[in-house]
């Protein structure tokens, strides 16, 4: 069923605002992998040592992931209670406001707390934004819409990487980027005041005695199986992205900074190359990620839900290993491998906006998607901290070389993608299913 109570212009407005919310969400997610080391060096001052860089990167990331997990569940459930549009608007305001406050942080502990609340907003943005857009557009448009929504976060990461190539984030000047990160609050206020609500959610609220679903209901009856599968399918790419792939940026930063320190020339182009290299790496990764997250939904339709997830998992685990173990930053082929890994590992994030809404009925959709995306972030927060511990443990095996330890940590953590090769075969077929339908019975063969 389409959404006849919304005009085409209203549906376009919903898509533009939700997409923009995800772009700024990506800006927030891309910020700390680049800013973590400069922030730590500046805030610690003379107390800073090399070991503190990866340690605080792990803590900042874990704090963000923990906040995102809480925000995705709480604000996702709020989307089923209050409406997708209002919950999404609140999410944008939250992540913008607390990111902006980072410009005035004076200690790592203050920044750690702020990153938790930024995570709350980013976690709430995705399930509410995807649920809103999925329900406001006709089913015939869902493949393209899912691709656009899947690409939103990575467009933000790309824009951030492109910006920092020309305006590097360093220990002398990093606060400006947090001030810019506060600006999307204006979008959140606009959305709260003017964005229409999902007609599907409004209609379902009118038909149902209860306007929303409790979290516990997702773990009972026939929803139990799809909830667990949704959590696993959402957790695997998140663990891979944050416990493995994101080590690419501090690893690059470490090597590029060492190369700059060892450079004894005065060529301005060479110096700029070293200073902006981590921004270039994030740009190439995000460029591949935009294509991957856009095409993930198309691949889900072309190859079928199961086979596509299987192939994506195989590609992600292979290319992550290649990136961390068969090349390294500053080598000629490195940026090409980064692009390919970004493409493969983010196909998941186009696949998920297509598949996850199909698993849950309307009254449970934002809550179910919030759980699916964000319970994995609890595991990711733990995984990132364990990855930091793994890095320390691996140093004796790589002659106490921090950059080689980061590379080996990223490669080993990237093996988590291989779990997707198994889990996907337990997932139900949802091909051809309308979003107004209940979840199908698990166990059907996937033919589309």
C-alpha positions as CSV (number, residue, x, y, z in Angstrom):
1,X,0.0,0.0,0.0
2,X,1.3,3.5,-0.9
3,X,1.0,6.6,1.3
4,X,-1.9,8.5,-0.3
5,X,-2.2,11.1,2.4
6,X,1.2,12.6,1.6
7,X,1.8,14.6,-1.5
8,X,4.9,14.0,-3.7
9,X,6.4,17.2,-2.4
10,X,5.9,16.1,1.2
11,X,7.5,12.8,0.5
12,X,10.5,14.5,-1.1
13,X,10.8,16.8,2.0
14,X,10.8,13.7,4.2
15,X,13.5,12.1,2.1
16,X,15.7,15.2,2.0
17,X,15.5,15.9,5.7
18,X,16.0,12.3,6.8
19,X,18.9,11.9,4.3
20,X,20.5,15.2,5.6
21,X,20.1,13.9,9.2
22,X,22.1,10.8,8.2
23,X,24.7,12.9,6.4
24,X,25.3,15.0,9.5
25,X,25.2,11.7,11.5
26,X,28.1,10.5,9.3
27,X,29.9,13.7,10.0
28,X,29.7,13.0,13.7
29,X,30.8,9.4,13.3
30,X,33.8,10.4,11.1
31,X,34.9,13.2,13.4
32,X,36.6,11.3,16.2
33,X,38.6,8.8,14.2
34,X,40.5,11.8,12.9
35,X,40.2,14.1,15.9
36,X,41.0,11.6,18.6
37,X,44.8,11.8,18.5
38,X,44.9,15.6,18.3
39,X,42.4,16.0,21.1
40,X,44.3,13.5,23.3
41,X,47.7,15.2,22.6
42,X,46.3,18.6,23.4
43,X,44.3,17.8,26.5
44,X,47.0,15.6,28.0
45,X,49.8,18.1,27.3
46,X,53.2,17.0,28.7
47,X,51.7,13.8,30.1
48,X,51.0,12.4,26.7
49,X,52.8,9.3,25.5
50,X,52.5,7.2,22.4
51,X,50.5,4.5,24.2
52,X,47.8,7.1,25.1
53,X,46.7,7.6,21.4
54,X,45.2,4.2,20.6
55,X,44.0,3.8,24.2
56,X,41.9,7.0,24.1
57,X,40.7,6.3,20.6
58,X,39.3,3.0,21.9
59,X,37.6,4.7,24.8
60,X,36.1,7.5,22.7
61,X,34.8,5.0,20.2
62,X,33.4,2.7,23.0
63,X,31.6,5.6,24.6
64,X,30.1,6.6,21.3
65,X,29.0,3.1,20.6
66,X,27.5,2.6,24.1
67,X,25.6,5.9,23.7
68,X,24.4,4.8,20.2
69,X,23.2,1.5,21.6
70,X,21.2,3.2,24.3
71,X,19.9,6.0,22.0
72,X,18.9,3.5,19.3
73,X,16.8,1.5,21.7
74,X,15.3,4.3,23.7
75,X,14.7,6.7,20.8
76,X,13.7,3.9,18.5
77,X,11.0,2.9,20.9
78,X,10.0,6.6,21.2
79,X,9.5,6.6,17.4
80,X,6.9,3.9,17.8
81,X,5.2,5.8,20.7
82,X,5.5,9.5,19.6
83,X,6.0,9.1,15.9
84,X,9.0,8.7,13.6
85,X,9.3,12.3,12.6
86,X,9.4,13.7,16.2
87,X,11.8,11.1,17.4
88,X,14.1,11.6,14.4
89,X,14.1,15.4,15.0
90,X,15.0,14.9,18.7
91,X,17.9,12.6,17.7
92,X,19.4,15.3,15.4
93,X,19.1,17.9,18.0
94,X,20.8,15.7,20.6
95,X,23.8,14.6,18.5
96,X,24.4,18.2,17.3
97,X,24.2,19.9,20.7
98,X,26.5,17.5,22.5
99,X,29.0,17.4,19.6
100,X,29.1,21.2,19.7
101,X,29.9,21.2,23.4
102,X,33.0,19.2,22.6
103,X,34.6,22.5,21.5
104,X,34.7,23.5,25.1
105,X,36.0,20.2,26.6
106,X,39.0,20.6,28.8
107,X,39.6,17.0,29.8
108,X,39.4,13.6,28.2
109,X,36.7,12.6,30.7
110,X,34.5,15.5,29.7
111,X,35.0,14.6,26.0
112,X,34.2,10.9,26.9
113,X,30.9,11.9,28.5
114,X,30.0,14.2,25.5
115,X,30.7,11.4,23.0
116,X,28.2,9.2,24.9
117,X,25.4,11.7,24.4
118,X,26.5,12.3,20.7
119,X,26.1,8.5,20.3
120,X,22.6,8.7,21.9
121,X,21.5,11.0,19.0
122,X,23.3,9.1,16.2
123,X,21.8,5.8,17.5
124,X,18.3,7.3,17.4
125,X,18.6,8.9,14.0
126,X,19.0,5.7,11.9
127,X,16.0,3.5,13.0
128,X,13.6,6.5,13.0
129,X,14.9,8.0,9.8
130,X,14.8,4.7,7.9
131,X,11.4,3.8,9.3
132,X,10.0,7.2,8.4
133,X,11.2,7.2,4.8
134,X,10.4,3.5,4.2
135,X,6.8,4.1,5.3
136,X,6.3,7.4,3.4
137,X,7.4,6.1,0.0
138,X,5.7,3.6,-2.2
139,X,6.9,0.0,-2.1
140,X,8.0,0.3,-5.7
141,X,10.5,3.0,-4.8
142,X,12.0,1.2,-1.8
143,X,15.1,-0.2,-3.4
144,X,16.3,3.2,-4.5
145,X,15.2,4.8,-1.3
146,X,17.0,2.2,0.8
147,X,20.1,2.8,-1.2
148,X,19.9,6.6,-0.7
149,X,19.3,6.2,3.0
150,X,22.1,3.7,3.3
151,X,24.5,6.1,1.6
152,X,23.7,9.1,3.8
153,X,26.0,8.3,6.7
154,X,28.9,7.7,4.3
155,X,28.3,10.9,2.4
156,X,28.8,12.7,5.7
157,X,32.1,10.8,6.4
158,X,33.3,11.6,2.9
159,X,32.5,15.3,3.3
160,X,34.4,15.3,6.6
161,X,37.4,13.5,5.1
162,X,37.4,16.0,2.1
163,X,37.3,19.0,4.5
164,X,40.1,17.8,6.6
165,X,42.4,17.2,3.6
166,X,42.5,21.0,3.2
167,X,42.0,22.0,6.8
168,X,43.8,19.3,8.8
169,X,42.7,18.5,12.4
170,X,45.7,18.8,14.6
171,X,46.6,19.3,18.2
172,X,46.9,23.1,17.7
173,X,43.5,23.5,16.0
174,X,40.8,20.9,16.6
175,X,38.0,22.8,18.4
176,X,36.7,24.4,15.2
177,X,35.4,21.1,13.9
178,X,33.3,20.5,17.0
179,X,31.7,23.9,16.6
180,X,30.7,23.1,13.0
181,X,29.3,19.8,14.2
182,X,26.7,21.7,16.2
183,X,25.1,23.3,13.2
184,X,22.7,20.4,12.3
185,X,20.7,21.4,15.3
186,X,19.0,23.9,13.0
187,X,17.9,21.0,10.8
188,X,16.5,19.2,13.9
189,X,14.4,22.2,14.9
190,X,13.1,22.6,11.3
191,X,12.2,19.0,11.2
192,X,10.4,19.1,14.6
193,X,8.3,22.1,13.4
194,X,7.5,21.3,9.8
195,X,8.1,17.6,8.8
196,X,5.0,15.5,8.3
197,X,4.5,12.2,10.1
198,X,4.4,8.7,8.6
199,X,0.8,8.0,7.4
200,X,1.4,4.3,8.0
201,X,2.3,5.0,11.7
202,X,-0.7,7.3,12.1
203,X,-3.1,4.7,10.6
204,X,-1.7,1.9,12.6
205,X,-2.0,3.9,15.8
206,X,-5.6,4.5,15.0
207,X,-6.3,0.8,14.4
208,X,-4.4,-0.5,17.4
209,X,-5.5,-0.2,21.0
210,X,-1.8,0.1,22.0
211,X,0.1,2.7,20.0
212,X,3.5,1.0,20.4
213,X,5.1,-2.2,21.4
214,X,7.2,-2.9,24.5
215,X,10.8,-4.1,24.2
216,X,9.9,-7.4,25.9
217,X,7.2,-8.2,23.3
218,X,10.0,-8.4,20.7
219,X,11.4,-11.4,22.6
220,X,8.1,-13.3,22.7
221,X,6.2,-15.4,20.2
222,X,7.0,-15.4,16.6
223,X,8.9,-12.1,16.9
224,X,11.6,-13.7,19.0
225,X,13.3,-15.4,16.1
226,X,13.3,-12.4,13.8
227,X,14.5,-10.1,16.6
228,X,17.5,-12.3,17.4
229,X,18.3,-12.6,13.7
230,X,17.9,-8.8,13.2
231,X,20.3,-8.2,16.1
232,X,22.9,-10.6,14.7
233,X,22.7,-9.3,11.2
234,X,23.0,-5.7,12.4
235,X,25.8,-6.5,14.9
236,X,28.2,-8.2,12.5
237,X,28.9,-5.2,10.2
238,X,29.0,-2.8,13.1
239,X,31.6,-4.9,14.9
240,X,33.6,-5.2,11.7
241,X,33.4,-1.4,11.1
242,X,34.3,-0.2,14.5
243,X,36.4,-2.9,16.1
244,X,38.4,-3.5,12.8
245,X,38.0,-1.0,9.9
246,X,38.2,2.2,12.0
247,X,41.7,1.3,13.1
248,X,42.6,2.3,9.5
249,X,42.6,6.0,10.4
250,X,44.8,6.1,13.6
251,X,47.1,3.5,11.9
252,X,47.4,5.9,8.9
253,X,47.8,8.9,11.2
254,X,50.7,7.1,13.1
255,X,52.6,6.2,9.9
256,X,52.0,9.6,8.2
257,X,53.0,11.5,11.3
258,X,56.2,9.4,11.6
259,X,57.0,10.0,7.9
260,X,56.5,13.7,8.3
261,X,58.8,13.8,11.4
262,X,61.5,11.9,9.4
263,X,61.2,14.1,6.3
264,X,64.2,16.4,6.1
265,X,63.2,18.4,3.1
266,X,61.2,21.7,2.8
267,X,58.9,20.9,-0.2
268,X,55.5,22.3,0.8
269,X,53.6,19.8,-1.4
270,X,55.3,16.8,0.3
271,X,54.6,18.3,3.8
272,X,50.9,18.9,2.8
273,X,50.7,15.3,1.5
274,X,51.8,13.9,4.9
275,X,49.6,16.2,6.9
276,X,46.5,15.6,4.8
277,X,47.1,11.9,4.2
278,X,44.7,10.6,6.8
279,X,42.0,12.9,5.4
280,X,42.7,11.4,2.0
281,X,42.4,7.9,3.4
282,X,39.0,8.7,5.0
283,X,37.9,10.3,1.7
284,X,38.8,7.2,-0.4
285,X,37.1,4.9,2.1
286,X,34.0,7.0,2.3
287,X,33.8,7.3,-1.5
288,X,33.8,3.5,-1.7
289,X,31.4,3.4,1.2
290,X,28.9,5.7,-0.6
291,X,28.8,3.4,-3.6
292,X,28.6,0.3,-1.4
293,X,25.9,1.5,0.9
294,X,23.8,2.7,-2.1
295,X,24.2,-0.5,-4.1
296,X,23.6,-2.8,-1.1
297,X,19.8,-2.7,-1.4
298,X,20.0,-3.3,-5.2
299,X,22.3,-6.3,-4.6
300,X,19.8,-7.6,-2.0
301,X,17.2,-7.6,-4.8
302,X,19.4,-8.9,-7.6
303,X,21.0,-11.8,-5.7
304,X,18.4,-12.4,-3.0
305,X,18.6,-11.5,0.6
306,X,20.6,-14.5,1.7
307,X,23.1,-14.9,-1.1
308,X,23.8,-11.1,-1.2
309,X,24.6,-11.0,2.6
310,X,26.8,-14.1,2.2
311,X,28.8,-12.6,-0.7
312,X,29.1,-9.2,1.1
313,X,30.5,-11.0,4.2
314,X,33.0,-12.9,2.2
315,X,34.2,-9.8,0.4
316,X,34.4,-7.7,3.6
317,X,36.5,-10.3,5.5
318,X,38.9,-10.8,2.6
319,X,39.5,-7.1,1.8
320,X,39.9,-6.1,5.4
321,X,42.7,-8.7,5.8
322,X,44.3,-7.5,2.5
323,X,44.1,-3.9,3.7
324,X,45.8,-4.5,7.1
325,X,48.2,-7.2,6.2
326,X,49.1,-7.0,2.5
327,X,49.7,-3.3,2.1
328,X,50.1,-0.2,4.4
329,X,49.6,3.6,4.3
330,X,51.7,5.7,1.9
331,X,52.2,2.7,-0.5
332,X,50.9,3.4,-4.1
333,X,48.2,0.8,-3.9
334,X,46.9,1.6,-0.4
335,X,44.2,4.1,-1.3
336,X,42.8,1.7,-4.0
337,X,42.6,-1.1,-1.4
338,X,41.0,1.3,1.1
339,X,38.4,2.3,-1.6
340,X,37.6,-1.4,-2.2
341,X,37.3,-2.3,1.5
342,X,35.1,0.7,2.0
343,X,32.9,-0.5,-0.8
344,X,32.6,-4.1,0.3
345,X,32.2,-3.5,4.1
346,X,29.4,-0.9,3.6
347,X,27.2,-2.9,1.2
348,X,25.8,-4.2,4.5
349,X,24.4,-0.7,5.3
350,X,22.4,-0.5,2.1
351,X,21.3,-4.1,2.6
352,X,20.0,-3.5,6.2
353,X,17.7,-0.6,5.4
354,X,16.1,-2.8,2.7
355,X,15.8,-5.9,4.9
356,X,15.3,-4.9,8.5
357,X,12.0,-3.0,7.9
358,X,10.6,-6.1,6.3
359,X,11.2,-8.2,9.5
360,X,8.9,-6.2,11.8
361,X,5.3,-5.2,11.7
362,X,4.5,-1.5,11.7
363,X,3.8,-1.0,15.4
364,X,7.2,-2.6,16.2
365,X,9.3,-1.4,13.3
366,X,11.3,1.5,14.8
367,X,11.7,-0.4,18.1
368,X,12.8,-3.6,16.3
369,X,15.2,-1.7,14.0
370,X,16.5,0.2,16.9
371,X,17.3,-3.1,18.6
372,X,18.7,-4.7,15.5
373,X,21.1,-1.8,14.8
374,X,22.0,-0.9,18.4
375,X,22.3,-4.0,20.5
376,X,25.2,-4.7,18.2
377,X,26.6,-1.4,19.4
378,X,26.7,-2.7,23.0
379,X,28.8,-5.6,21.6
380,X,30.8,-3.1,19.5
381,X,31.6,-0.9,22.6
382,X,33.0,-4.0,24.3
383,X,34.7,-5.2,21.1
384,X,36.5,-1.9,20.7
385,X,37.8,-2.0,24.2
386,X,38.9,-5.6,23.7
387,X,40.6,-4.6,20.5
388,X,42.5,-1.9,22.4
389,X,43.6,-4.6,24.8
390,X,44.5,-6.9,21.9
391,X,46.6,-4.2,20.5
392,X,48.7,-4.0,23.7
393,X,49.0,-7.8,23.8
394,X,50.2,-8.0,20.2
395,X,53.0,-5.5,20.6
396,X,55.6,-8.0,21.8
397,X,54.9,-10.1,18.6
398,X,55.6,-7.1,16.3
399,X,58.8,-5.8,18.0
400,X,56.7,-3.3,20.0
401,X,55.9,-1.4,16.8
402,X,52.6,0.5,17.5
403,X,51.7,0.8,13.8
404,X,52.2,-2.9,13.1
405,X,50.2,-3.8,16.2
406,X,47.3,-1.6,14.9
407,X,47.4,-3.3,11.6
408,X,47.4,-6.8,13.1
409,X,44.6,-5.8,15.5
410,X,42.5,-4.5,12.6
411,X,43.1,-7.7,10.5
412,X,42.2,-10.1,13.4
413,X,39.1,-8.1,14.4
414,X,38.0,-8.1,10.8
415,X,37.5,-11.8,11.0
416,X,34.1,-11.1,12.7
417,X,32.7,-10.5,9.2
418,X,33.0,-14.3,8.6
419,X,30.2,-14.9,11.1
420,X,27.8,-13.5,8.5
421,X,28.6,-16.4,6.2
422,X,26.8,-18.6,8.7
423,X,24.1,-16.4,10.3
424,X,22.4,-15.4,7.1
425,X,21.2,-18.9,6.3
426,X,18.9,-18.8,9.3
427,X,17.2,-15.5,8.2
428,X,13.7,-15.6,6.7
429,X,12.8,-14.7,3.1
430,X,11.1,-11.3,2.8
431,X,11.2,-10.8,-0.9
432,X,8.1,-9.2,-2.4
433,X,6.7,-8.4,1.1
434,X,4.8,-5.2,1.7
435,X,5.7,-3.1,4.7
436,X,2.1,-3.4,5.8
437,X,2.4,-7.2,6.1
438,X,3.3,-9.0,9.3
439,X,6.7,-10.7,9.4
440,X,6.7,-13.9,7.4
441,X,7.2,-17.2,9.0
442,X,10.9,-18.0,9.3
443,X,12.4,-20.8,7.2
444,X,11.2,-20.1,3.7
445,X,13.6,-20.4,0.8
446,X,15.0,-17.1,-0.4
447,X,14.3,-16.8,-4.1
448,X,14.4,-13.0,-4.5
